[in-house]
Structures are given as C-alpha cells and as structure tokens.
C-alpha cells in the first residue's frame, strides 16, 4: 500500500519489506535529530492494523499471547508475541485497549497470516477480529513531542513515543499540520540505538524470545499456558539461549554499512574465521556513527573484538550470556 506522503518534497521510497513509505526526505541526520528532539513524525502506514472487539477480547488474547493482558488497563500500551509450539517467534503485536476494542499494529506482510491464525482460534469466544489496514494508518510521534493528537484517534503511548492509529484518509492533512516528516531510516536508527528488536530483522525461523531480550517486555513469566510456553519456561529455569543480541559500534571509516545477514567473526581469526553470528540491522546514527544489532553465539567473550564482514566492530551487551 503506497503512502500518499511519498509525494512530500524530497521523499525517497523505502525498499524491501518497508516499501510503501519514505526511507527519508533528503536529510537523514536532520530527520534523526528532529526525532531525538521530540519534533516531527514518522509515516508507518505500511504496517498492518488489526482490531479485536467483543466481551471476551482480553481473556481470549490472554490465552494466545505471551503477554499478560487479561486485566490490561484501558489506554496502557503493551507488546506481545505469538510463538510456535516449539517456542519460536512467529508474530509480534504492539497493543493498546481503548475500553471496547484492542488495537494492534504489526509488521508489514504479516497481517494476513496473523488474522487467519486468530480466526482459527475463536471457537466459542465472543470476539471479532478485523483487519483495519485499509482504514487506519500508524503514525509515530517521538518521545517528548508536544504535538496535538486529533480528537478521537487511538493512541499507544510508550517510553519511546506515541503510535497513533490515524484514519488513513487524514494522513495528508496530519502531515501538513504536524511536520517536519522524518523517514523510516531515522526511525530505524533510533530503534537500533535503543536495542529494540524487530520481527523479521532480529528474528529468523528459530529465534526464541530470550535471545532478543523480549522476556519481560513482551513475555510475561507468571501467566497461564500459551503455545510455546514450555520452551520459554525451560530456557528461563534450566538453561541459556543459544544466541544473544548485541549492539555493535562499527568502524566509521568504511563507506558501506554491513547489510543484514552479514556474517560476524572474531577479529582475531580474520575474515576467513569461523562464523559466530550475523548482523540483523544496521544504521547510520547522527551521534554514534555507524551502528548495528547482531545475533552472536552465547559463549562469544564479552570483550572480544569482532568483524562484521570486513568491518571492525566493538560489541555492547544487550542480552547477558
């Protein structure tokens, strides 16, 4: 779904999974600084929007999600996962309940499979699941923003900013009164800085929540049964995850950022050494320079110098080994 905000001056379209919105509007670092200062907004209208309504919506979702939502207060933001039977991450949902309806936004390209799964699990529960992506668009206001939210718009407020479920027809008028617009690359740079995992970027077919630091923020350890819970409990109580998320400071002299999937090796072993992980996201940050998130083997020494492809990298711990 192509955003009408791609017609704004300087807009350069994003590619890949984020196709449909602007990667930037001509000045990546200015856009990052604006967001860091609490001004502007980011068009995230390529994300899927789902609603769950009905009397049983919270108790029903509580049975399916990794998060404790049976008593979710009205207006309180949370995030949750859906796992496979083996505990691998399949979906990530960013939720808020407005008192009558749970609103969620999800990664682009995942909504159809998620809606199909939720529909298959309704049984006798009094719930209605709806794909609202054609009607509503997600817009992000950064932390510290004093921008006025249009009346009646559902808001999901987090420490990182506010997610607005804005009527899609109002996107252009919102942009005209709430600029300057910042592109997705600025949003991603701040996400990487804050070590926040993203489904499809930090995850692969075998990722479990412990590897990414999603325990606590998206996985509640004292709630009832859900699919994949046995794996979560076993790793939490008896073992350690096989991999861990790290934050990388990259050598700023390199012109090109290592792309997602770039292999990580120990610097001591050189570019031909054994693979110990891979880059999941990379960005150029307005203050930190080139940075990345990566998944590495749990036993990689915390002080080990790394190579991301041919690029030297120093690691910061995100998930403890």
Secondary structure by P-SEA (a helix, b strand, c coil): cccccccccbbbbbcccccccccccccaaaaaaaaaaccbbbbcccbbbbbbbccaaaaaaaaccccccccccccccbbbbbbcccccccccccccccccbbbbbbccccaaaaaaaaaaaccccccccccccccbbbbbbcccccccccccbbbbbcccbbbbbccccaaaaaaacccccccaaaaaaaaaaacccccccccccccccccccccccccccccccccaaaaaaaaaccccccbbbbbbbcccccccccccccbbbccccccccccccccccccccccccccccccccccccccbbbbcccbbbbbbbcccc
